[in-house]
Amino acid sequence: MNTHPMFEKKDNNTLRLIGLVLLGITICIYAVLVARFLIIS
């Protein structure tokens, strides 16, 4: 029974890491689009 909380905590950390990565990628793409739009303008 002691292994279940460990797996649950590991899953939470993994989901948090994935969320941060996706957020970073989204910000990078948004920054590139904004920069490209400003350059075109």
Secondary structure, 3 states (H helix, E strand, C coil): CCHHHHHHHHHHHHHHHHHHHHHHHHHHHHHHHHHHHHHHC
